[in-house]
């Protein structure tokens, strides 16, 4: 009889635990740039964790939405077309989100002209200049979130150097000889500082050069202020960037209110990172110093 009672109690305890687990609400997380490469990796990782996340992917156009859905594994109801420079549209989709992952960025492309001095192609930003996308667009996304929402930004290394080559892309001179346009890293840095000053919980990731290679195969290295300490490598797979952002959502006590650089060792060096708690702790309390570089 005692054995039977013990068995019944075990069954009841199992049922209660299962009910408790199933009653935990999924987190609504918005991922902008979900039609891009890094953003799409993050969006798909969250879709695969259906018991934890209810992700909403933001894309720039109907064409991007169609391509994302046709690639498979993405419910149409989870994708929304939003212009991030439209503050009202961003506010509508960000309602009640527990986190917002910003993976949008102005994308440079050759404009068909050549620089007569260097003989190199001239780049522009056909789908939105950095001031509108990386500053105003990111500001709209940050401001659309509630005060307790965890806001994550996928940014870029290089922000401590005002003369970084990325800042020259799309930069021209007006009739008075004044430089206009470009400065993508400066506009990104302005958005990052706006997030920090907003008081919202934040995580800002500055990846090195993004490469389209498999994630989960390299030892990751965190740092700050464009330091090359830890590895001479300047690159990191996009999928690894997405994984670090995902882990930042899962481990907010370790990754919350942190701004850092991210690179990866070559595959033949070190061991693939699996302990993301230890990875965060490797920063030893360091955070990005925003007094370095220039902010517009």
N, C-alpha and C positions, 0 to 999 in steps of 0.2 A: 504493500500500500504506500509506504513512504517513497519507494522508488517511483511509483506511478505519479505521486504528487510532485516529486522533484522534476520528473519529465515534463509534466504539465506547466510547471513554473518556468522551465527553460523555454518551452514553446511560447509562453506569454511574453517573456523577456525578449525573445527574438522578434516577435511581432511588434512589440513596442519600439524596439530599436529601428526596425524597418520602417515603421510609420513615422518616426521622428526624422529619419534620413530623407524620406520622401516628402516631408512637409517643409523642409528647408527651401525657401524660395530661391529660384535661379536669379542671378544678378543680371540686370539689364546693363549691357556695356555697349556703347557706341564706338565703332571703329571707322574713322574717316580715311579716305584713301584706300578703301577696301578693294577697289578695282586695280590698284597698283601692285607692285611686287611685294614689298615688305608688309604693307597693310593687308594684303590678301593672305599672306602666310599667317599673320596674327588672327585674322577673321576666321580662317579655316580651323586653326587650332582651337579657337573657342567654340566653334560649331561642333567640333568633335567631342567637346566636354559638355554635352547636352544637359547633364545633371547639375552642372555648376553655373553655366552661363546662358543667357538669352541675348546673343549678340545681334546688333543692328549694323549692317555695313552701309556706309555712305559712299556713293560713287558720283562722278562728275557729270555723266551723261547717260542717256538711254542706251547708247551703244556699249558703254562700259558695263551697264547692268546686264544687257543681253549676253555679252561675252562671258561674264562671271557665271551666270546661270547655266549657259550652254557648256561650260567647262565641267559641270557636274558637282554634286555634293553641296549645293547652295540653294536653299528654299527661296523662291521668289519673294515671299513675304518678309524675308530677312534683309532685303536690299532696298535702299531708298535713294532716289536721285536727288541730290541737294547741291546747290551752289554755296560753298562755304563763305562766300563774300556777301551772301544774303542773310543778315542777322536773324530776321524773323523766321526763315526756313530752318535755320540751325536750331533755334530755340524750340521750335515745334518738335523736332525729332529727339532733342536732348531731355525732354520732360521725364522726370523721375529716374533718370539713369544714375546708377551707383558709381559708374566710371566712364571716362571718355578718353579714348586712345587716338591721338592726333597723328596721323601718318600722311597728311597732305603736304605737298611741297611744290613750288614752281619748278617746272621741268625745262631745262635749256635744250635748244635744238638749233642746228645751223639754219640761218635765214636765207641761204642761197648766195650771199655776198662774200667777197674775199677781202681781207685786210691787205691793202696795197703795201704796207710797210713790212708785215711779217709773212705774207703769203698764206696765212692761215684763214680758215673759214670764220666768219663772224656769227656769233650765237645770239639768239634772242629767246624770248619766252612766249611762244604762240598761244599758250593756254592760260596766260595770266602771269603778270610780272611779280617778282618777289614781294614788293611792297603790299600788293593786294592779297596774295596767297599766303605768304609766310608771316606777314605781320597782321593785316586786317582780318584775313581769313582765320588765322589761328586765334586772334583776339576774340572773334565772334564765337568760336567753339569754346573757348575758356569761359567767356561771359555767360554762355547759355547754360552752364552747369550750376547746380545747386552748391551751396557753401561747403557741403560735406562730400561732394563727389570727388573721387580720385581722378585727377587729370594727368595723363601720360603723354609726353611728346617724343616722337622719334625725330631727332634733329640731325646735327652733323658736327664732326670734329672740325677744327680750324678756326673757331670763333675768337681765339686770342690774337689772331693775326689779321689786322685790318687790311693788309695788302695780299691776303690769300688769293690765289688765282680764281677761285670760284666767285669772288666778289667782282671780278672784272667782266664776267659773262653778262651780256645784255646792257653793259654800261656804255653810254654815248655822251656826246657833248652838245649842249644847246647852242643857239646863235650867239650867246655871250661867252661861249667857251666853258660854261659851267658843266660839270659832270652830272648826268642824270641816269636813273635806272640802275640795274644791277644790285650789287651789295647784298646778295642773298643771305650770307652768314650774319651780317649785321641786323637784317630784318628778323631773322630767326632768333637771334639773341635778344632782341627787343621783346618778342613774344614770350620768350622764356622768362625774362625778368617780370613781365606783366603777370604771368602765372604765379610766380613766387610771391609777388607783392599782393596778389589777390587774397592770399590767406588760405586758399584751397589746398588740400593734400596733393602733392605732386611727385612725379618721377620724370626726370628728363634724361634721355639717353642720347649721347653723342657718338654715333657709330663712326668708325673709320671708313675707308673706301668700301662700298658695298659690292659684294661679289655674289654671283648666282651659282653657288655650290652648295652641296648638301650640308644641313645643319646637324648638330649633335656629334660631330666627328673631331672637334678641335678643343683645345684648352682655351678658355676665354680669359681675357685680361681686362680688369677695370682700372681706370685712372682718372685724373682730372687735368684740366688746363693744357691739353694737347701734349702731355708728357709721353715720352716713348719708353718709359720704364716698364720692364716686364717682358718686352719682346720688341724686336725691330720691325715686326709686321705692322703694316698700316691698314690692313683690311679685315673684314669680318663678313661671313655669309649672312645674307638677308634673313634666312631662316633662324639663325642664331639670335639676331636682333629681336625678331618676333618672339622667340622663346624667353629671352630676358624680360621683355615687356609683359609677357604672360605671367612669369614668375613674380614680377613686381606686383601684379594684381593679387596673386596668391599669398605673398609675403609682405603685406604693407608695412608691418612693423620694422622690417629691415630695409625696404626700398622706398618707403614713404619719405617725402621731403628730401630727396637726394637728386643731385644732378652730377652726372659722371660720363666719362668716355668709355667706349667699348671697342676692343679689338680682339683678334683671335690669332693664336700661334699657328704656324704651318702644321699640317697634319702629322708630319714626322717629328714634331717637337711636343713634349708634354703628353698629358692624358686628357681625353675628352671630358669636359665639365659636366658633372651630373649633380653636384651639391651646390645649389644656388644660394643656400644660406651662407655657406663658407665663401662663396663668390662675393656676396654683398659685404661680408665682414672683412674681406681683403682690402676694402677701401680705408679701413682704420679711421673712420669718422671724417674722411676728407670729402669736400664738396667743391663744385665749380666756383672759382673766384670771378665774379662778374665785374670786378674793377679792371680786369684785364681786357684788352681788345677795345672795340668801339661799339657803342650802341647809338643808333640814329634817333 
